[in-house]
Amino acid sequence: MNTDPAHTTFMRRALALARRGWGKTHPNPMVGALIVEEGKIVAEGWHEKAGEAHAEVAAIRALGRDPKPGATLYVTLEPCSTEGRTPPCTEAILRAGILKIVVGATDPNPDHAGRGLDVLRERGVEVVSGVLAPDCEDLNLIFNHWIVHKRPLVAAKIASTLDGHTATREGHSKWITGEEARRDVHRWRRYFPAIAVGSNTLRVDNPALTSRLEETWCPTRFIFDRTLRTVGEPLPRVYSDEWRGQTIVVTDSADAPRRLKTLNDAGVEVWQMRAARFFDSFLEKCTEAGITGVYVEGGSSLLGLLLEEHRIDYLFSYRAPVFLADPEALPALRGLVSTTLDAAPRLKNIRHALYGDDQLMRGHIVYP
């Protein structure tokens, strides 16, 4: 790992640029780039959305002239060396005459990892890699998973007390965590292309399932409702609001024609899954639709079932500094039983953050 303080400073700026594409670049990664001459940033760029200029090209265009001798390009992700919707970035770098590049993360695709850097080295470009690599990799959780596993990243969110409860015995849960933590949840809703809840959460909370930050943004909204029990009067807001066309009900019910017609008349899409392979069928359908990540905000039963079937890849766990100390309070998870510590799922690549008095622990789930 390179520890040059100048490299670290400039890479942090490149990461900040990359985040300007937060949630807008799927299925592509977020990438930031900048050009430094004589110790000063002279041009910046980032990938805004799929099909538009990659960050390196955007920075070169922003410079608007030939770089000075000794110019260095900083970029958060290894430049691509293959042609897709846009030409390879390695060729743009070579054409620009940049002879030094500092890279954060390498390409997560095992078939391509390091190839772009090798192309540049072979053409005489000095390459420094691995600067703030963990941070650069963490930026693209969804893209990295999609490229390696060819299916969506399924992430679960839990907000609980210190003793693992999500609501009182009467069901009161507003609000366990404070405003800052809830704002962070909306930030991650903006990051994921899709959000999902179960039928009980929809019936009890009637959530909007939107990201409400500086502007309101609606992802694809999945409702897991195997018996279509959420279809009634009045309709939940996700079946009747201005974004209802982005709501998809996921079910294995085929014997409720009246309820299916109600959804169809409302403009709500229905995915009918095979009962025996419900969640596998759902993930296959997401892959076909190009949905690269799903943020699950379900209740304890849905999350427990998904964990039991090893279908959750990543966990966001928010903990509030409060105890209920009540065995009848609602637990964060149900159904998943690990009789030994060796048999229990664990987290790796763990990240911690404080939001007000609440703590977030997040990481990839490792199943035994």
C-alpha positions in Angstrom: 0.0 0.0 0.0 1.4 3.4 -1.0 1.5 5.9 1.9 2.7 9.0 0.2 0.7 11.8 1.9 0.2 13.7 -1.4 -1.2 10.6 -3.0 -3.6 10.1 -0.1 -4.7 13.7 -0.2 -5.4 13.7 -3.9 -7.1 10.3 -3.8 -9.4 11.5 -1.1 -10.5 14.3 -3.4 -11.0 11.8 -6.2 -13.2 9.8 -3.9 -15.3 12.9 -3.2 -15.7 13.5 -6.9 -16.8 9.8 -7.4 -19.5 10.2 -4.8 -21.1 12.9 -7.0 -22.4 9.9 -9.0 -23.9 8.3 -5.8 -26.6 5.9 -6.9 -26.7 7.3 -10.5 -24.2 5.2 -12.4 -25.7 1.6 -12.2 -24.8 -0.8 -13.6 -21.4 1.1 -13.8 -19.2 1.9 -10.9 -18.8 5.4 -9.4 -15.4 6.7 -10.3 -13.6 10.0 -9.7 -10.5 11.4 -11.4 -8.3 14.4 -11.3 -5.1 15.7 -13.0 -2.3 17.2 -10.9 0.4 19.5 -12.3 3.3 20.8 -10.1 1.4 19.8 -7.0 -1.9 21.5 -7.9 -5.2 20.1 -9.1 -5.8 21.5 -12.6 -8.7 19.4 -13.8 -11.4 17.1 -12.3 -14.0 14.7 -13.5 -16.3 11.9 -12.5 -18.6 9.3 -14.1 -22.1 10.8 -14.0 -24.2 7.9 -15.4 -24.0 4.8 -17.6 -23.3 5.7 -21.2 -21.6 9.0 -20.4 -17.9 9.8 -20.2 -15.8 7.8 -17.7 -14.1 9.9 -15.0 -10.7 9.8 -16.7 -12.0 11.1 -19.9 -14.1 13.7 -18.1 -11.0 15.0 -16.3 -8.9 15.1 -19.6 -11.7 17.0 -21.3 -12.0 19.4 -18.4 -8.3 20.2 -18.7 -8.9 21.4 -22.3 -5.3 21.3 -23.3 -2.3 19.1 -23.4 -1.1 18.2 -19.9 2.3 19.6 -18.8 5.3 17.3 -18.6 5.1 15.5 -15.3 1.3 15.6 -15.0 -0.2 12.9 -12.9 -3.7 11.4 -13.2 -5.4 10.2 -10.1 -8.3 7.8 -10.4 -10.3 5.8 -7.9 -10.7 2.6 -10.1 -8.3 1.0 -12.6 -9.0 2.4 -16.1 -10.9 0.1 -18.4 -8.9 -1.5 -21.2 -11.9 -3.0 -23.1 -14.5 -1.3 -25.3 -18.1 -1.1 -24.1 -20.6 1.7 -24.4 -17.6 4.0 -24.4 -14.0 3.5 -25.8 -11.4 2.2 -23.4 -10.0 4.8 -21.0 -6.4 3.5 -21.3 -6.4 4.7 -24.9 -7.7 8.2 -23.8 -4.9 8.4 -21.2 -2.2 7.4 -23.7 -3.5 9.9 -26.3 -3.5 12.7 -23.8 0.2 12.1 -23.1 -0.1 11.5 -19.4 2.9 9.5 -18.2 2.0 8.9 -14.6 -1.2 7.5 -13.0 -2.1 6.8 -9.4 -4.9 4.3 -8.9 -7.1 3.3 -6.0 -8.8 0.0 -6.6 -8.1 -2.6 -9.3 -10.8 -3.9 -11.6 -12.9 -6.4 -9.5 -13.5 -8.5 -12.6 -11.0 -11.5 -12.2 -10.8 -11.7 -16.0 -9.7 -8.0 -16.3 -8.0 -7.2 -13.0 -4.7 -5.5 -13.6 -5.0 -5.6 -17.4 -5.5 -1.8 -17.7 -2.5 -1.1 -15.6 -0.4 -3.6 -17.6 -1.4 -1.8 -20.8 -0.3 1.5 -19.5 3.0 0.2 -18.1 3.8 -1.5 -21.4 3.4 1.9 -23.1 5.7 3.7 -20.7 3.3 5.1 -18.1 4.4 5.0 -14.5 1.7 3.3 -12.4 1.2 3.6 -8.7 -1.7 1.4 -7.4 -3.4 0.6 -4.1 -3.8 4.2 -2.8 -6.7 4.1 -0.4 -7.7 0.8 -2.0 -10.1 -0.3 0.7 -12.0 3.0 0.5 -12.1 2.9 -3.2 -13.4 -0.7 -3.2 -16.0 0.1 -0.5 -17.4 2.9 -2.8 -18.7 0.3 -5.3 -20.2 -2.5 -3.2 -22.9 -3.1 -5.7 -20.8 -3.0 -8.8 -18.1 -5.3 -7.3 -20.6 -7.9 -6.4 -22.4 -7.7 -9.7 -19.2 -8.2 -11.7 -18.0 -11.1 -9.6 -21.2 -13.0 -8.9 -23.4 -12.0 -11.9 -26.4 -11.3 -9.6 -27.7 -8.4 -7.4 -26.1 -7.5 -4.1 -28.8 -8.1 -1.5 -28.3 -5.9 1.6 -30.4 -5.9 4.7 -31.0 -3.0 7.1 -31.7 -3.4 10.8 -32.3 -0.6 13.3 -32.4 -1.9 16.8 -31.8 -1.3 20.5 -28.6 -2.4 22.2 -30.4 -5.6 23.2 -31.5 -6.4 19.7 -35.1 -5.2 19.5 -36.7 -3.3 16.7 -39.9 -2.3 18.5 -41.7 -2.5 21.9 -44.1 -5.3 22.6 -46.9 -3.0 21.4 -45.1 -2.5 18.2 -43.9 1.1 18.8 -40.7 1.7 16.8 -40.7 5.5 15.9 -38.1 6.3 16.4 -35.5 3.9 17.8 -32.6 5.7 16.0 -32.1 9.5 15.7 -32.5 11.8 12.8 -28.9 11.5 11.7 -29.0 7.7 11.4 -32.4 7.9 9.6 -30.9 10.4 7.2 -28.0 7.9 6.5 -30.7 5.3 5.7 -32.1 7.6 3.1 -28.6 8.0 1.7 -28.3 4.3 1.2 -31.7 4.1 -0.3 -30.4 6.5 -2.9 -27.4 4.3 -3.5 -29.4 1.1 -4.3 -31.4 0.8 -7.5 -34.1 -1.2 -5.6 -35.6 -1.4 -2.1 -37.7 -4.3 -0.7 -40.0 -4.9 2.2 -42.4 -7.7 3.2 -46.1 -7.7 3.4 -46.3 -7.2 7.1 -44.1 -4.1 7.0 -46.3 -2.6 4.3 -49.5 -3.3 6.2 -48.2 -2.0 9.5 -46.1 1.0 8.5 -47.4 1.9 5.0 -44.0 3.3 4.1 -43.2 5.5 1.0 -40.0 3.6 0.3 -38.4 6.7 -1.2 -35.1 8.5 -0.6 -35.9 11.9 0.8 -32.8 14.0 1.0 -32.3 17.3 -0.9 -34.7 15.8 -3.5 -37.1 12.9 -3.3 -36.0 9.9 -5.4 -37.9 6.7 -5.9 -36.0 3.4 -6.6 -37.7 0.3 -7.8 -39.9 -0.8 -4.9 -40.3 -4.6 -4.3 -43.1 -5.9 -2.1 -42.7 -9.5 -1.1 -46.4 -10.6 -0.7 -46.8 -14.3 -1.4 -50.6 -14.3 -0.8 -51.4 -10.7 -2.0 -52.8 -9.8 1.4 -51.6 -6.2 1.0 -54.1 -5.6 -1.8 -57.2 -4.1 -0.2 -59.0 -0.9 0.6 -57.5 1.6 1.0 -54.5 0.7 -1.2 -51.1 1.2 0.4 -49.3 4.3 -0.8 -46.8 2.4 -2.9 -49.7 1.1 -5.0 -51.3 4.5 -5.4 -48.7 7.3 -5.3 -47.1 9.1 -8.2 -44.3 6.4 -8.4 -46.6 3.4 -8.3 -45.2 2.4 -11.8 -41.9 1.7 -10.0 -43.6 -0.7 -7.5 -43.3 -4.5 -8.2 -45.3 -7.0 -6.1 -43.4 -10.3 -5.9 -45.7 -13.2 -5.2 -46.3 -16.9 -5.8 -50.1 -16.5 -5.7 -52.0 -17.4 -8.8 -55.5 -17.9 -7.4 -56.4 -14.3 -6.6 -57.6 -12.9 -9.9 -59.5 -10.0 -8.4 -56.4 -8.8 -6.4 -54.2 -9.2 -9.5 -56.6 -7.1 -11.5 -56.6 -4.4 -8.8 -52.8 -4.2 -9.1 -52.9 -4.2 -12.8 -55.6 -1.4 -12.9 -53.4 0.6 -10.5 -50.4 0.3 -12.8 -48.5 -1.9 -10.4 -46.3 -4.6 -11.9 -46.5 -8.2 -10.6 -43.7 -10.8 -10.7 -45.0 -14.3 -10.1 -42.4 -16.6 -8.8 -42.1 -20.3 -8.4 -43.1 -21.2 -4.8 -40.4 -23.8 -4.4 -37.6 -21.4 -5.5 -39.2 -18.1 -4.5 -36.1 -16.1 -3.6 -33.9 -17.7 -6.2 -36.4 -17.0 -8.9 -36.6 -13.4 -7.7 -32.9 -12.9 -7.9 -32.8 -14.5 -11.4 -35.6 -12.1 -12.5 -33.6 -9.1 -11.1 -30.6 -10.2 -13.0 -32.5 -10.5 -16.2 -33.9 -6.9 -15.5 -30.4 -5.5 -14.9 -31.2 -4.7 -11.2 -27.8 -4.8 -9.6 -28.7 -4.3 -5.9 -31.6 -4.6 -3.5 -31.8 -2.9 -0.1 -34.1 -4.9 2.1 -35.9 -3.1 5.0 -38.1 -5.9 6.0 -39.2 -7.1 9.4 -37.7 -9.8 11.5 -39.4 -12.8 9.8 -38.4 -11.7 6.2 -34.8 -11.0 7.2 -34.6 -14.2 9.2 -35.8 -16.2 6.2 -33.4 -14.5 3.9 -30.5 -15.2 6.2 -31.6 -18.8 6.7 -31.5 -19.2 2.9 -28.1 -17.4 2.7 -29.6 -14.8 0.4 -28.4 -11.7 2.3 -24.9 -10.6 1.2 -24.4 -7.4 3.1 -25.8 -6.0 6.4 -26.4 -2.5 7.7 -26.9 -2.7 11.5 -27.9 0.6 13.3 -27.8 0.4 17.1 -29.4 3.0 19.3 -28.0 3.5 22.9 -31.2 2.3 24.5 -32.4 -0.9 26.3 -35.8 -2.4 26.3 -34.9 -5.5 28.4 -38.2 -7.0 27.6 -38.5 -10.6 26.3 -41.8 -9.7 24.6 -40.3 -6.8 22.6 -40.0 -7.5 18.9 -36.6 -9.0 17.9 -34.5 -7.9 15.0 -34.5 -11.4 13.6 -36.7 -14.5 13.8 -36.3 -18.0 12.5 -32.5 -18.1 12.1 -31.2 -20.5 14.7 -27.4 -21.0 15.2 -26.8 -23.5 18.0 -23.0 -22.9 18.1 -20.9 -19.8 17.4 -19.1 -21.7 14.6 -22.4 -22.1 12.8 -23.4 -18.5 13.1 -23.1 -16.0 10.2 -20.5 -13.3 10.7 -19.4 -10.0 9.1 -16.2 -9.2 7.4 -14.8 -6.0 5.8 -16.5 -4.3 8.7 -17.0 -0.5 8.7 -18.2 1.6 11.7 -19.7 5.0 11.8 -21.4 7.2 14.4 -24.6 9.2 13.5 -25.4 11.3 16.5 -25.6 8.8 19.4 -26.3 5.8 17.1 -23.7 3.4 15.8 -23.7 1.8 12.3 -21.8 -1.4 11.8 -21.9 -2.7 8.2 -20.1 -5.4 6.3 -20.3 -8.5 4.1 -22.0 -11.6 5.6 -20.0 -14.8 5.7 -22.0 -18.0 6.1 -20.4 -21.1 7.7 
